Amino acid sequence: MYPSWQKERSRLGKWLDLHGRSQEWLAEVTGISNNSISDLCSGVTSNPRSATRAKIIKALSQIDPDVSASDFW
């Protein structure tokens, strides 16, 4: 459980935290809006379009070449 002041994180959000990357970094390298990345990292959006998933996986694979969409969705 998270403290009331701390937002809950999706698997994507937790991955970014673990690897020291910000949501802003992900938005910048993917071209996806900050609001959309925020929704994905908080779990508000749980099933992004395939093009969005592909952009995110391409960006994350710069950090971890073994990352896959099934890790998050």
Biotite code that builds the C-alpha atoms (Angstrom):
import biotite.structure as struc

atoms = struc.array([
    struc.Atom([0.000, 0.000, 0.000], chain_id="A", res_id=1, res_name="MET", atom_name="CA", element="C"),
    struc.Atom([1.204, 3.488, -0.772], chain_id="A", res_id=2, res_name="TYR", atom_name="CA", element="C"),
    struc.Atom([1.069, 6.471, 1.595], chain_id="A", res_id=3, res_name="PRO", atom_name="CA", element="C"),
    struc.Atom([-1.837, 8.806, 0.801], chain_id="A", res_id=4, res_name="SER", atom_name="CA", element="C"),
    struc.Atom([0.555, 11.395, -0.651], chain_id="A", res_id=5, res_name="TRP", atom_name="CA", element="C"),
    struc.Atom([2.223, 8.931, -2.998], chain_id="A", res_id=6, res_name="GLN", atom_name="CA", element="C"),
    struc.Atom([0.549, 7.770, -6.200], chain_id="A", res_id=7, res_name="LYS", atom_name="CA", element="C"),
    struc.Atom([0.165, 4.103, -6.952], chain_id="A", res_id=8, res_name="GLU", atom_name="CA", element="C"),
    struc.Atom([2.422, 2.899, -9.774], chain_id="A", res_id=9, res_name="ARG", atom_name="CA", element="C"),
    struc.Atom([1.773, 0.482, -12.628], chain_id="A", res_id=10, res_name="SER", atom_name="CA", element="C"),
    struc.Atom([4.402, -2.035, -13.696], chain_id="A", res_id=11, res_name="ARG", atom_name="CA", element="C"),
    struc.Atom([5.647, 0.542, -16.205], chain_id="A", res_id=12, res_name="LEU", atom_name="CA", element="C"),
    struc.Atom([5.937, 3.201, -13.505], chain_id="A", res_id=13, res_name="GLY", atom_name="CA", element="C"),
    struc.Atom([7.778, 0.815, -11.198], chain_id="A", res_id=14, res_name="LYS", atom_name="CA", element="C"),
    struc.Atom([10.157, -0.127, -14.034], chain_id="A", res_id=15, res_name="TRP", atom_name="CA", element="C"),
    struc.Atom([11.003, 3.531, -14.639], chain_id="A", res_id=16, res_name="LEU", atom_name="CA", element="C"),
    struc.Atom([11.594, 4.053, -10.899], chain_id="A", res_id=17, res_name="ASP", atom_name="CA", element="C"),
    struc.Atom([13.816, 0.979, -10.677], chain_id="A", res_id=18, res_name="LEU", atom_name="CA", element="C"),
    struc.Atom([15.928, 2.107, -13.631], chain_id="A", res_id=19, res_name="HIS", atom_name="CA", element="C"),
    struc.Atom([16.205, 5.732, -12.527], chain_id="A", res_id=20, res_name="GLY", atom_name="CA", element="C"),
    struc.Atom([14.248, 7.139, -15.473], chain_id="A", res_id=21, res_name="ARG", atom_name="CA", element="C"),
    struc.Atom([11.550, 9.779, -15.286], chain_id="A", res_id=22, res_name="SER", atom_name="CA", element="C"),
    struc.Atom([8.182, 9.914, -16.955], chain_id="A", res_id=23, res_name="GLN", atom_name="CA", element="C"),
    struc.Atom([9.402, 13.081, -18.662], chain_id="A", res_id=24, res_name="GLU", atom_name="CA", element="C"),
    struc.Atom([12.337, 11.157, -20.148], chain_id="A", res_id=25, res_name="TRP", atom_name="CA", element="C"),
    struc.Atom([9.971, 8.543, -21.542], chain_id="A", res_id=26, res_name="LEU", atom_name="CA", element="C"),
    struc.Atom([7.658, 11.187, -22.981], chain_id="A", res_id=27, res_name="ALA", atom_name="CA", element="C"),
    struc.Atom([10.584, 12.947, -24.626], chain_id="A", res_id=28, res_name="GLU", atom_name="CA", element="C"),
    struc.Atom([12.143, 9.885, -26.257], chain_id="A", res_id=29, res_name="VAL", atom_name="CA", element="C"),
    struc.Atom([8.818, 8.427, -27.422], chain_id="A", res_id=30, res_name="THR", atom_name="CA", element="C"),
    struc.Atom([7.018, 11.589, -28.481], chain_id="A", res_id=31, res_name="GLY", atom_name="CA", element="C"),
    struc.Atom([4.057, 10.539, -26.331], chain_id="A", res_id=32, res_name="ILE", atom_name="CA", element="C"),
    struc.Atom([2.443, 13.293, -24.258], chain_id="A", res_id=33, res_name="SER", atom_name="CA", element="C"),
    struc.Atom([3.355, 13.702, -20.601], chain_id="A", res_id=34, res_name="ASN", atom_name="CA", element="C"),
    struc.Atom([-0.299, 13.189, -19.668], chain_id="A", res_id=35, res_name="ASN", atom_name="CA", element="C"),
    struc.Atom([-0.491, 9.874, -21.522], chain_id="A", res_id=36, res_name="SER", atom_name="CA", element="C"),
    struc.Atom([2.748, 8.637, -19.932], chain_id="A", res_id=37, res_name="ILE", atom_name="CA", element="C"),
    struc.Atom([1.453, 9.710, -16.524], chain_id="A", res_id=38, res_name="SER", atom_name="CA", element="C"),
    struc.Atom([-1.763, 7.746, -17.086], chain_id="A", res_id=39, res_name="ASP", atom_name="CA", element="C"),
    struc.Atom([0.237, 4.668, -18.113], chain_id="A", res_id=40, res_name="LEU", atom_name="CA", element="C"),
    struc.Atom([2.559, 4.929, -15.106], chain_id="A", res_id=41, res_name="CYS", atom_name="CA", element="C"),
    struc.Atom([-0.277, 5.333, -12.620], chain_id="A", res_id=42, res_name="SER", atom_name="CA", element="C"),
    struc.Atom([-2.449, 2.599, -14.094], chain_id="A", res_id=43, res_name="GLY", atom_name="CA", element="C"),
    struc.Atom([-5.240, 4.952, -15.233], chain_id="A", res_id=44, res_name="VAL", atom_name="CA", element="C"),
    struc.Atom([-4.640, 3.623, -18.746], chain_id="A", res_id=45, res_name="THR", atom_name="CA", element="C"),
    struc.Atom([-3.950, -0.081, -18.709], chain_id="A", res_id=46, res_name="SER", atom_name="CA", element="C"),
    struc.Atom([-4.159, -1.098, -22.360], chain_id="A", res_id=47, res_name="ASN", atom_name="CA", element="C"),
    struc.Atom([-2.432, 1.368, -24.706], chain_id="A", res_id=48, res_name="PRO", atom_name="CA", element="C"),
    struc.Atom([-2.654, 1.153, -28.490], chain_id="A", res_id=49, res_name="ARG", atom_name="CA", element="C"),
    struc.Atom([-0.119, -1.111, -30.185], chain_id="A", res_id=50, res_name="SER", atom_name="CA", element="C"),
    struc.Atom([1.733, 1.878, -31.713], chain_id="A", res_id=51, res_name="ALA", atom_name="CA", element="C"),
    struc.Atom([2.095, 3.416, -28.245], chain_id="A", res_id=52, res_name="THR", atom_name="CA", element="C"),
    struc.Atom([3.332, 0.134, -26.781], chain_id="A", res_id=53, res_name="ARG", atom_name="CA", element="C"),
    struc.Atom([5.872, -0.197, -29.600], chain_id="A", res_id=54, res_name="ALA", atom_name="CA", element="C"),
    struc.Atom([7.262, 3.307, -29.003], chain_id="A", res_id=55, res_name="LYS", atom_name="CA", element="C"),
    struc.Atom([7.590, 2.659, -25.283], chain_id="A", res_id=56, res_name="ILE", atom_name="CA", element="C"),
    struc.Atom([9.291, -0.724, -25.730], chain_id="A", res_id=57, res_name="ILE", atom_name="CA", element="C"),
    struc.Atom([11.706, 0.765, -28.271], chain_id="A", res_id=58, res_name="LYS", atom_name="CA", element="C"),
    struc.Atom([12.675, 3.466, -25.756], chain_id="A", res_id=59, res_name="ALA", atom_name="CA", element="C"),
    struc.Atom([12.966, 1.086, -22.799], chain_id="A", res_id=60, res_name="LEU", atom_name="CA", element="C"),
    struc.Atom([15.063, -1.363, -24.806], chain_id="A", res_id=61, res_name="SER", atom_name="CA", element="C"),
    struc.Atom([17.785, 1.314, -24.869], chain_id="A", res_id=62, res_name="GLN", atom_name="CA", element="C"),
    struc.Atom([18.116, 0.627, -21.132], chain_id="A", res_id=63, res_name="ILE", atom_name="CA", element="C"),
    struc.Atom([17.260, -3.080, -21.051], chain_id="A", res_id=64, res_name="ASP", atom_name="CA", element="C"),
    struc.Atom([17.418, -4.959, -24.371], chain_id="A", res_id=65, res_name="PRO", atom_name="CA", element="C"),
    struc.Atom([15.375, -7.836, -22.906], chain_id="A", res_id=66, res_name="ASP", atom_name="CA", element="C"),
    struc.Atom([12.299, -5.730, -22.061], chain_id="A", res_id=67, res_name="VAL", atom_name="CA", element="C"),
    struc.Atom([9.025, -6.705, -23.768], chain_id="A", res_id=68, res_name="SER", atom_name="CA", element="C"),
    struc.Atom([5.447, -5.479, -23.873], chain_id="A", res_id=69, res_name="ALA", atom_name="CA", element="C"),
    struc.Atom([4.334, -8.502, -21.855], chain_id="A", res_id=70, res_name="SER", atom_name="CA", element="C"),
    struc.Atom([6.361, -7.150, -18.935], chain_id="A", res_id=71, res_name="ASP", atom_name="CA", element="C"),
    struc.Atom([3.821, -4.333, -18.621], chain_id="A", res_id=72, res_name="PHE", atom_name="CA", element="C"),
    struc.Atom([0.580, -5.218, -20.438], chain_id="A", res_id=73, res_name="TRP", atom_name="CA", element="C"),
])
